[in-house]
Amino acid sequence: MSEAGGRGCGSPVPQRAPWSLVAATAAICLVSATSVWTVGAEPMSREEKQKLGNQVLEMFDHAYGNYMEHAYPADELMPLTCRGRVRGQEPSRGDVDDALGKFSLTLIDSLDTLVVLNKTKEFEDAVRKVLRDVNLDNDVVVSVFETNIRVLGGLLGGHSLAIMLKEKGEYMQWYNDELLQMAKQLGYKLLPAFNTTSGLPYPRINLKFGIRKPEARTGTETDTCTACAGTLILEFAALSRFTGATIFEEYARKALDFLWEKRQRSSNLVGVTINIHTGDWVRKDSGVGAGIDSYYEYLLKAYVLLGDDSFLERFNTHYDAIMRYISQPPLLLDVHIHKPMLNARTWMDALLAFFPGLQVLKGDIRPAIETHEMLYQVIKKHNFLPEAFTTDFRVHWAQHPLRPEFAESTYFLYKATGDPYYLEVGKTLIENLNKYARVPCGFAAMKDVRTGSHEDRMDSFFLAEMFKYLYLLFADKEDIIFDIEDYIFTTEAHLLPLWLSTTNQSISKKNTTSEYTELDDSNFDWTCPNTQILFPNDPLYAQSIREPLKNVVDKSCPRGIIRVREESFRSGAKPPLRARDFMATNPEHLEILKKMGVSLIHLKDGRVQLVQHAIQAASSIDAEDGLRFMQEMIELSSQQQKEQQLPPRAVQIVSHPFFGRVVLTAGPAQFGLDLSKHKETRGFVASSKPYNGCSELTNPEAVMGKIALIQRGQCMFAEKARNIQNAGAIGGIVIDDNEGSSSDTAPLFQMAGDGKDTDDIKIPMLFLFSKEGSIILDAIREYEEVEVLLSDKAKDRAILKGKMIPSYIINSNPEMENEEQPSSENDSQNQSAEQISSSSQEVDLVDQESSEENSLNSHPESLSPADMDNAASISPSEQTSNPTENHETANLNGECTDLDNQLQEQSETEEDSNPNVSWGKKVQPIDSILADWNEDIEAFEMMEKDEL
């Protein structure tokens, strides 16, 4: 997302409009906004803003410096293991890896950030490295979308600022458009992806062999996301305007034209996924988050950069539909494009956090403030914005890969309003990043915001966007070495100069918009609205909008979440069928199900399967009743497993030189001390002998009073726990014997008992995969004595003994230990397992007797996924269908019903483990990680002395 400028008030668009960052919109002027907010809000002093800006600079240095030291020329840094992520050398992460092309992604993505942060010497060095080392002709399949916004955009942003610096006369005097030539080379490599009848690009391409050739290993895909095809125009048009080669802009325009033509005509919405050959919508749900987000963004910004009115008309048409159907302030919920009054899901993804910033550019301030405040309340509860959260603000997917969209919207709201409240929001973001995500080798993504555990990834967009927006938030105009109002931000926050709007204009600008739909004239204001309308003589305007949302996350029952009928009981109509009353043998009930679009199937194993297709319902009201019925049935079918479900736990290394900065995701046990109900367990670790812990320990003196490390396999978990407990251990960590296993690539498990009474086990037991366990084992070899903390979630590092972190990084938070714990019920993190939707839902009902029988017959030592949906509620046929969503129950009486996605045990015996594998031979050092961390500790000590 990026800023554009506002037109001169009351005047037509000039050849080169004085686009204003403060105006920050293509349709409004906020001339006096900054002065409006000086009353009623405590302004932040210049000194404090400078201090926060300097913190951002130090944080960027920490991330960028560690990438250059430990990862370059790899694409990205793995901050937990202090090494580079190279495509093909690490376990595949699926589509996430399509951004990696062996072209030093993080370096290219960071180029213009260096200039924004006034690191011109480092920028010049980085450009030389790119020209010397980067190869764009690699035999690797990459995402067209990601390569465009990150690499092509990074090269063009670097070129834009390189020529700016050259004009200033001090830096880059040797530069002769080399980055632009690389961008042009890459552009031509991407063009074969557009070889489709529709003009929509293939989602992937081989950088060396293109599309369809046998050696290309791609070209067979049929679908792409709307954002993937609709987020090309800025970079491709800029490449054409810079070079004079019009083909790039022509191809990007053709793709946008096709998407516009295929919009759903009655709702003016677009779906998430489209067939690139036929133009048919594959996923017909529509929102402003993942899969669609930057398509809307680029329509507005294409108008700003290129001056083509048709782009603004299209954007306004879509925006009207968004506000009519998707916006349910402060929420933004997906709907069906053909039935836009019917919600497609009851959860939101983190990518929609960009939308308040886009609304600022549009000039629609009030809903921007509302949605931003709702997101901020979620962040204050969980420290970060989860990848997805439900309409009652519980975690749905617990990961957080350090996304910058919320920081982006915070920046634009501050620029539009001048309200110092948003500076405080930015300060919170800085504190949370330093407190929870900072590790010795950079910043690690959060694997689970509930436990504080880390994931070994630091995506390139973190450096490209996060630090740029945070620095600009606190910077004054004189802190930036160029006029940033002369540039527009791409969706990856790369800078393109606005003077491109008058350069090499050879593209036909036929207006193909009005012929498709009648447009509401009120949607197309060609002059700026009066600022009195946006800020009606009230210095507390924004505060008055935010105030009702202050407690929405913790105390309020969100309304308007699911559109229920306005009259619960229509005249003469019976109340809707409730799940608790349903009987599969009742003909009347079966007829009601049919009317609601719900089918009933008797399975051979005695279960009854319910399948809903909302499109088959008699009416939209009946479809909503069916949706509600399915939600209630999901809740009923999962209640019998609810007591056994446990959330993931955390193993935090607290001894020197870690001091709590490394948090490992651990699987819980269904026996032993419950860490969510008792104080955490802290102690030094020691390996048991025998290492498998399957017999009486021969080294009880070594594990006495310590946390015993045990290898998985050859006996039951409960037996291991009893043996180490009898030897005097205060806790146990079971380490997987499957070499290379990791919580990054495998679902988390919980350890089950042995089918006997396990009340005699009093110590806590946790399970670590091989990769996480090897970090502890490597630390033992390096430092001999390693102390860990076993807890339900990571603890504030400021309370850990012997901390050596600068005070500004670990800000005191006396409430942390007493803060409300996130829901201990499982919130789904695995999208592939979420197959229960309003358009096609299935629920298997398992009678209690058979459930208990299955439980009794399951193997006594089993592992259960701790982050999966209730598998008993999902049919196999749905597992291969379109990604769909779970739903919450909405009571007709208006009360909030607390419904979480549920866990299900999946037994996996330890007898299958290979007893002949020698664990000691399998432990691999991780690139001398601990030795490198020593240097970081010294750096922390220096920073304390410097009082940064």
N, C-alpha and C positions, 0 to 999 in steps of 0.2 A: 504494500500500500504506500501511497505517497501523497505529497501535497501538490496541489496545483494552485494557480492563482485566481483571484477574483477579477471580473471585468470592471472596467471603469463604470461607476454608477450612472445609469441612465444613458449610456453610450453604447453603440454597436461595437462588435469585436474589432479592434484595430489590427493592422498587419502584424505588429508585435506588441501584445498587450503587456502592460506592466504588472505581470502576475505577482501577487503578493502572498508571501508565506503567512503573514498575519491574517490576511483575508482567508487564505487556505481553502478556497472554494471557487468553483467555476460559476456560481450563480449568486453569491452574496458578497457583501462588503461588511466587515466588522471594524470599521474605522476607529471607533472609540472604545472597543471592547476592553482593552487593557486597563483603561482608566476607570471603567465602570466598577471593577471588582476591588478597588482599593478600599472601599468601605465595607465593613462587616466581615472581612477576612483578614487574618493576621498575615501580612506580607513576609516572605522569607528574605532575610538580609542578604546583601550582596556577598558577604563573607561566607555565609552558610552555603549559598549556591556555588560559590567557587570551591568550597571544601568538597561538596558532593560531586562537582565536576571533576575534581582531581581524583576522587575515589574511582569514578568511572574510568579515567585514564589508567589508573593503576590496575584495575580489574582487566581492562583490555590488554595491557602489557603482560599480565599473568597468563591470560588465555593464549594470546598470539605468540608470546615468547616460548611457551611450552610446546605449542604446535611446531614452531620453527626448530626448536631444539630436539624434540623427541619424535616428531612425525614427518616433517617435510623430507622428501617430496611426496609423501603419501597424501591421499585426498583429505583425510580427517584424522584428528587426534583421538586416541582412546585414553582418556584421562586417568582411569583407574590403574591401568597397566603401563602407562607412560610409553606408548608406542603408537605407530601409525596404523591406520586401518587401510589395508590394501585389498582391493577387490579380488576374491578368489583365495586369499590366504586366511580369511576368517570365516566362521560358519555363516552361511547365507541368512540374511534377514528379510528375504523376499523383496518386495517392491522398494523398500527403503534403500536398498543397495543400488537401485537404478540411477541414483544421483551420482554415483562414483564412476569415474571414467579414466582413472589413472592420469589425471591432468592437474594435480595439485589444487584440488577444488577449493580448499579453505584459503589458500593464498590468493587466488583470483577473486574469490568472493569478498576478500577483505581489502582490496586495493583502495577503493574510494573511501572506505572507513578511515584509513590511515590519514588521508588528507583532511577529512572532516575533523578528526581529532588533532590536527595540526602536527602530524608526524611526517613532515615532508621528506626528510632525509630517509626515513624508513620506507616511505612510498617509492622513492627513486631506487633504493636497493631492491625492493620487492619487484618493481617493473623489470629491472635487469635480470632477476632470477626467473621471472616468467618467460622472458624472451630467450633466455639461455637454456632452461631446463624443460619447459612444458612441451609435450608432444600431443597433438590433437588427432593423430592418425593411429590410434590404438585399436586393436581387435577386441572391442568390448561393446556390449549392448547397453545403451543408456536411455534414460527417459528423455524424450524430446522436450517435454515441459520443464523438467528440472535443469537440463542442460541449457535451455534458452534463458531462464530467469537467473540462474546462478553463474554460468560460465560466459555465455554471450553477453548477458547484462553486466557481469563483472568486468569483462574486457572493454565494453563500451563506456561504462562508468569510469574505469581507469583512464581510458583515452580522453574522455571529456575533461577530466581534471588535469591530465598531463598537459594538454594544450593550453589550459587556463594557466597553469604554473609556468609554462614556457613563455607565454605572453607577458607574465609579470617580470620575467628576466632574471630570476635567481636560480631556479631549479629547472631540471629537465631540458636544458639547452641543447642537448644531444638528441632529443627525441624527434623522430621523423615518422610518426603515425604507425609505428610497429605494432602496437596493440590493436589498432584498427585493422591492419592487414590480417592479424590472427583472427579477429572477429569475423572478417569477411570469409576467411578460409573455413571457419566453423559454420558460418551461415550456409555456405554451399554444401557442407557435409550434412546439414539438416534438411535441405530441400527435398531429397528423394522421399522423405516421409510424407510429403504432400501428394504423392502419386496415387490418389484415390479419385473415384468418380465424383465424390462430394466436395473434394477440396479440404476435407478435414484430415489432419495428419495422423499417421500411425502413432500409437503411443510410445513406441521404442524404435531405435535405429542403431545399427552397428556403425561406429565411427569410421571404421576402415572399409567395410564392405557394403554399407548401405542397407537396402531392404531386399528381401526375397531371395537373394543368392543363397545357395546351400550353406556357404561358410558364414553368412550373416547371422544365422540362428534367430531370426526374427522376421516379421512381415506376415505372420499368419493371424495376428490379432484382428478382431472385428469391432471391438468396442474401445471407446476412450471417454474420459470424463469431460464435462463441459468446460471446466476451467483449463484442462490440458489443451483443448483446441482453441479456447478463447482468450488465452493469456500469452499472445505472441506479438500483438500489434505494436506495442511500444518499442520493443527491442528490434523487431524486423523493420519497422518504419524508420527508426533511428539509423539502422545500418544502411538502409537505402538513402536516406537524406545525407548521411556522412559520405558515402561512397559514390552516389549517383546511380547505383545499380538498383533499378526500380523493382526487380523481380521479387525481392524479399517482402516489401510492403504489399505488393499485389497478392502474394500467396496468403499473407496474414489477413488481409481484408476479405479475401474469398472465404476463408474459414469463418470469420465473424458473420459475413452475410448469410452463410448457410445456417448457422446456429439461429440467427434472427428469424429466418424463414421457417425453421422447424419449431419455433416456440409454440406452445399450446395457445391457440387463438382466443379461446374464450376466457382463459385466466391470464394470458400474457406471461406465463411462467415457463421456465425450462427445467428439464429433468437433470439428474446427476450424471447419467451415463447414456451415451448415444452410439448407435452403430455407424461406423465411419463409411460404410458402403451404401447402406439404404437410407440412413437418416432416421431410422426408427428409434424411439426412446427405449432403452433397455431398463433403466431404473427411472421410474416415473415420480419419484419423490423430489421435492424441491425445497431448498432453503437458502441460507446465505453462508453456510459453513463449508466443510470439506467437499470438494468435487465441483463446486460452483463459484465459490467466493470471488476469486480474482477475475472471473469473466465480467461481473458487474463493475468491478474496480477499473478494468481496462477500457470499458465503454466510456466511462466518464473521463478518464485520463487521456484517452485517444482524442476526445474532443478538445481537451485543453492543449495537448501537444501539437495536434495536427490541424485544429480549427475546422473540422468537418462537422456541421450541424447535425447530420444524421446520427452520429454517435451519441450526442446529447439527447436527441429525441428517443432513441432506443433505450438509453439508460433511464430516462424519466418514465417511459412506459413500463419498464420492468420495476422501477422503484415504486410506482403507484400500486402495482400488484403485490409487491413485497409488504408494503404498509397495510394493504387491504386484507391480505390473507395470512402472511407469515408472522408479522409483528403482533405480538400480544404483550405489550409493555409490562414489565421490562424484558420479557422473554422473546426469543426468536425461534419458532418451532417449525419444523419441516411439515409440509402438506403434500397432498397428491395433486399433480398438475391438472388432472381431469376433474377432480372433486376437491377444490381448494379449501372448502369448509371442513374437510376431514383431515385431522392431523395424522401424519405418517409415523410419528414417533414421539415419545415423551421425554426425550433427553436431548441435550445440546452438546456440540463438540467445541473444542477450544479455538478452532480456527475462526469461528464467527466473531471473536474478539476484535477483529479488524474493522467490523462494520460500524461501530460508533465513529471511528476516524473517517470512514467514507461518508457517513451522514454529515459530519462537519464540513466536508468538501461540498456536499450537496447544499448545505445551509439549513439542514433540519436538526437544530440543536437539541431541542427538548428530548426526543427519543434517544439521541446519542448519550445525553447525560444519564438517562434512566438505565439503559442497558449497561453502560460503563460502570455505574454504581453497583448494579446487581453483580457484575463480574468481580468487582473489587471486594464485595462482601464474601463471595466464594473464596477468593484468594486469602482473605483474612482468616477464614476458617481452616483452610488446608495449606497455607503458605504459598502454594502455587495453584495455577488453574489446571485442574485435571484434564486429561485429554477428552473426557466426556463426563457430564454430570446430569443428574436427573432434574426434572422440573421442580422437585422439592429439595434440590441442591445437595444431593448426596453423590458420592463418587460412583461413576458408572464405569469408566476406564481410568485406572489410577496413575498411569504414566504421565510424565511431563518432560518433554525433550527440550526444555528451555526455549519455548516459543516466544517470539517478540511481539505478537500482534497486540497484546494488551498494552505494552509499553508504547507502541505506535499510536494507539487511540488516545492514550494519556497525553502524549506529546501534542497531538492535534487539538484536543480539547483545551489544553493550556494555551496554545497559540491563538485559538479562537476566542477564549473567554478571559484570559489573563488571571484566572482564579488561582490563587496560591494553594488551594486545596490539592490541585493536581501535582504540585511540586512535592507535597507530602506523600501522595500516592507513589510518585517516582522514588522517593526516599525509602519507602517500604520495600519496593522492588529491589533496590540495591542491598538493603539489609538482608532480605531473604536469600538473595543469590549468594552473598558472602557467608551467611550463617549455615545454610543447608546444602548448597550446591558446590561450594568451593572445595577443591581437593588439591593436594600438593602439585599435581601436574595439569591444572586447569580448572574447568568447571564441568561437573558430571551431571548428566540428565538424571531426573528422578525416576526411578523404576516404580515407586509407589509413594504417592504423596502422603499416604496415611501412616506409613512406617518410617519415611525418610530414607529408604534404601536407594542406592545409586544404580545407574546403568552405565556401562563402559562406552559412552558416546558423547561427543561434543560436536554437534552438527555445524556445518559452515555458516548457516544462517544466523547462528548465535553471534558470530563476529561481524557478519555483514549488516545485521539489523539492530540487535539489542543494544549494543554499545553506541551505535550511531544515534538512535532515538533518545537514549538516556542522556547522552552528552548534550545533545541539542536542547533537551528539556531544561537543563540548568545553565546553558551557555547564553551569554549576552552577545549581541551582534558583533562587538569588537573581539570576542573570543574566537571567532571563526575567520580564517584568512581569506575567504572569498564570500561573495553575496549569494547565499544559498537560495534566496528568493528568485534567482535566475534559473533554477533547476526544478525538475519534477522527479519525484521518487518513483521507481518501478515497484512492483510487488515485493521484490527482494531488497528494496531500499537503495538501489543503484541510481546514480544521478545522471539525468539526461538534460542537456541545455534546452531551454525553451526557444532559443533562436532557430532550432531545427524546423519550427513551424513555417518559416519563410524560405527554407533551403530546398532546392531540387524538387519543387512541387510539380511533378509530372503525372501524378496519379489522378485518374478520373474520380470526381466526387459526386457521382450521381446519387441523389437522395432516393433510396429505395425503402424508406420507412413509411411514409404517409400512405402509400398505396396498399398497405396491409391492414391498417386499422384506423379507426377514427380516434383522434387524439384530443384529449381534454386540454383546451387552451390554458387552463390554470396551471398546467404542469410545466409550462415553458415560459418562465419569466426571463425576459432578456435583459432586465435591469436588476440591480441589487435591491432586496427588500429593505425597508427602513429598519435601522438597528433598534428603533424603539419597539418594533414588533418582537424581535428576538430577545431583547433585554429591556422590558417595559418599565423604565425608570425605577428599577428595583435592584439595588446592589446585591441583594440576597437571592436573586432569581435562581441561580443554579443550586444554591443550598436548599431552597424550598422544594426543588424537584428531587433532590437526593434524599431529603430527610425521611420521607415515608418508606424509603427502601433500606434504611439503616439496619433494621432487624429482620429483613425479609428472609435471610438464610436460616437464622436460628429460631425465630419465634413465629414468623408469619406463615399462614397457610396460603400458598400461591393460588390465586384465582385465575380463571380463564385459561388454565393449563390444558384441559381437554374440553372442547366445546360440547357441553351437554345440552340437552333440550331445555328450552327456556321454561317449559312447563313439564314438571316431572310426571305428572299424571294428567294427561289430556282428558278432556270431557268424554266420559264413557269408555276410556281405555284402561286396560289392566296395567298394573305396575310391571316393569320389565322383569324377566326371569333372572333370578339371582343364582349364582353358582352353588351356593349352599343348599338350595332347594331342588336342584336338578336331579332327575331320575332318568336313566337311560331307557327304562322300560315304559315310560309315560308317553303315549302317542302325542298328547298335547304339547309336551315339552319338545319333542322332536320336531313338531310343526313350527314351534317358535324359533328353534335353532335354524331351521331352513329359511325362515323369513329374515333372520339376522345374517344369512350367508354362511352359517356354520354347518359343516357336514360331520356326521358321526360314523366312525369306522371301527368294527370289532376286529381286533388283532388275534392271531392264532395263540399268542401266549396269554390270552385272557384280559389283556389291557383294552381300554377303550380310547381311541384316538379322536381328537377333535381338530378339525381343520377349518379355518375361516378365510374366505375370499370376500373382502368387503365389496368388490364389484358385483357380486352375486346377490347382495342384500336387496330387499324390496325397496328400500329408500335409504337416504343418508342417515336419517334418524335411527332406522333399524341397524344400519352398519355400525353406528356408534354404540348402540346397545350390545351388539355382538362383540365389539372391541372390549367393552367393559366386562362382559361376561367372561371372555377369554382371560382377561387380566385377573379376575377373581379366581378363575379356575387354576391359573398358574400359581397363585398364592396358596390355594388349598392343597395342590399337589406337592408343594414344596415344604409345607409346615412340618411333616413328619421327619424331615432331615435337618430341620433348622437347628436343633439342639447340638448336633454334631459338628456344625460348621465353624471353622476357625479362620481368622484372617492371617495373612503372612506376618512373620516376626522379623526382628532385626538383630544382627550380630554386629556390634560396634567395637572396633579396635581402639582402645583408650590409652594404651601405654605409649611410651616414647618410641618412634617419633611421630606416631599417628595422631594421638590426642583427640580421638573421636571423629576425625575427618573422613575415615573410611567406614562406610556402612554397607553391610552385605545382607541381601535378601535371604531369609531363612524360612523353611517350611516348619509349621508347628506340629505338635504331637497331640493326639486325642487322649493322652494320659499324662500323669505327672503334674507338676506345678503349673498353673495357668498364669502366664505372665501378664494377662490383661486384668487380673484380679489381685495380684500380689506385686510387691515391690520387685523391681528387676534384680537379676542375679549378676554379680560382678566378681571376676576372679581370673587368675592366671590359668593358662591352658597347659595340658600335658597329654602326651600320647599314651594310650593304654597298651598293655601287653597281656595277652595277645591283642594285636591291633583291631581284630574284628570284634573283640569284646564278648565273644560267645562262650566263654568259660571263666572260671574264677581268675581274677587278675593276679599276675605274678609280680606286679610292681605297685602294690597298694600304697606304699610310702610316697610314690611319685605323683599319684593322683589325689591323695588325701587333701581335702580342702581346696581342690582345684576343679576346673571344668575339663572333663575328660574328652579327648578326641578319639573317635571310633570310626572304623571303616565299615561301610555298609556291606551286608552280605553274610550268608552262611547260617544265620539264625534270626529270630524275631527281634524287632526293635525293643519290645518290652523286656526280653531276656537281656539284651545289652544294657538297658537302663538299670535293671536289678543288679547286674554284676558290678557296674561302676559305682552304684549307690552303696553296695555292700563294702566296696573298697574305700568309701569315704568321700567320693566325689560330690561336689555341690551342684553339678550340672553336667550335661553331656551334649556334644555336637557330633552328629553322624555325618560323615563325609562320603559322598557318592563314589562308588568304585568304577563308575562308567567314565573312562577318561575323556576329557573334553566337554562333558556335560556342563550346562550353564543355565542359569535362570533367565539369561537373555534370549535363549532359543528353545527352552523347554518349559512347559507349564509347571507352576509351583505345586508341590505335593504336601500333604499332611500325613504324618505317620500314624497308622492305626495300631490298636493293641493286638493282643494275641488270642482274643476270644475268651480270656479268663478275666477274673477280677483284677484290675490294675490299681486299686486304691492303695496298695502298698508302695507304689512308686511316688515319691514325694519331691523328687528333683525335676527341674525343667529340662526338656529335651528338644533340640532343634535340629533341622536337617539342612545341609548345605550341598549344593551341586559341586562337581569337581573343580570348576574354575574358581568359584568363590572359596572353596576349602583350600586350594593351593596357595591363595594369598596368605592365609594364616600359617600354613606350613612353611612357606618361604620366609615369613617373618620370624618364625621360630629358629630356622637355620641361621638367620642373619643376627638376631638379637637374643636368642635363647629364651629370654623371659618375655612373654607376650600376654598382656592383660586384655580381656574382652568384657563387654557388657551385653547380656542377653535380656532383651526387652520386647515389649509389644510394638514400640516405635522408637526411632532414634531420639536420643536425649540431646538437649541443648549443650553444645560443646563448652559453653562458658562455665558450666558447673562441673566440668570434668577436671580432676586434679592434674596439676602440672601443665595447664594449657600454655601454649607459646604462640598465640595468635594475636595480632594487633587488636587493640580495643575497639577500633572502628569497624573491624570485621565481625567480631562477636559482641554485638550490642546486648546489654543486659536485658533479660526478659523474664521478670520474676513470675509472670503468669504461666510460663510455658509448662512447668511441671504440673500445674493445676488446670490447664486448659482442657476444654471438653474434648474427649477422644473422638476421632472419627468413628463412624458406624463400624461396629465389629462384624456386622453381617457382610457377607461377600457382595461386592459390587463388580459386575462383569468387566473384565479387561480385554477379553478376547473376542474381537468382532466376528471371527469366523464361527463362533459358537452361538452368536445371537441370531436365532432364526425364527423368532416369534414376532410377526409383524401384523399391522392392522390390515394389510392387503392380503397376506397369506400367512395365517398363524396355525400352529399345530400344538396340541397339548395331549400328552399321554397320561391317563389317569391310572395310577398303580394302587391297587387296594392295599390296605395296611398289612393284611396277613402276608401277602406275597412279598411286600417290602421287608417285613421282619424276617421272613424266611431267607431272602437274599442276603440280609445282613448277617444272619447266623451262619450261612454257608460260605460266606466270603472268607478268603484266606486271612488268618489272624494277623499276619504282618503285611499290611498293604499301604500303599501311598495313594492319597486322594488329591486331585487337583484342587488347589486353593484359590484359583482365579478363573474358574470356568462357570458357565451357566449350569443350571440344573439339567443334566443330560436326560433325565427321565421325562422332561417336558418337551423334548425336541425329537421329532421323528427323523429317521435316516434320510428320507426324501428331501427334507428341508435343509439338510446339511450341505447339499450341493446347489441349492437355489441361490437367488440373489441375496446379497447381504441385507438382512432385515433387522428389526429391532424389537426389544422387549418393551413392555408397557407397564405403567403404574395403574393401580386401581383408583377410580374416581367415584366416590360415594355420591349418590343422588342427593343426600342431605347436606352436601357441601363440606363435610368433614374431610380432612386429609387422612388417607390411609397409607401407612408406612409399609411399602413393599419393596424389598431388595431382590436383586437377582440372587439365585441360590446356588449353593455348591452341591456337588454329588460325589460321593466316594467312588473312586475307580481303583479296584484292587490291583496290586502289582506285587507279586511275591518276591521275597529276597532269595528264595531258593534258586531262582533263575540266574542269580548272579554267578559269575565265574569265580570259583574259589581258588583257582590256580593263578590268578593275576596277582603279581607282587605290587602292592600299593607304593611301597617305597621307591620303586623304579619308575613310577608313573608321574611323580611330582616334577613339574617343569618350572625352572626359574622364569620369571616374567621380565625379561629385558633389564635385569639389574634394577628393578623398580625401587627397592628400598635404599640402594646406594644413591640413586638420583634424588630421593626424597630428602636425604640429608642436606643437600644443597638448598632445597626449598625451605627447610627449617631455618637455616642460616639467613635466608632472605627475609623470612618472617621476623627474625630477631632484629635485622637491620631496619625493617620498616617500623618496628616499635620505637627504635631509637630516633628515626627520622620523623616520627609522629605524623605520618601521612594523614 
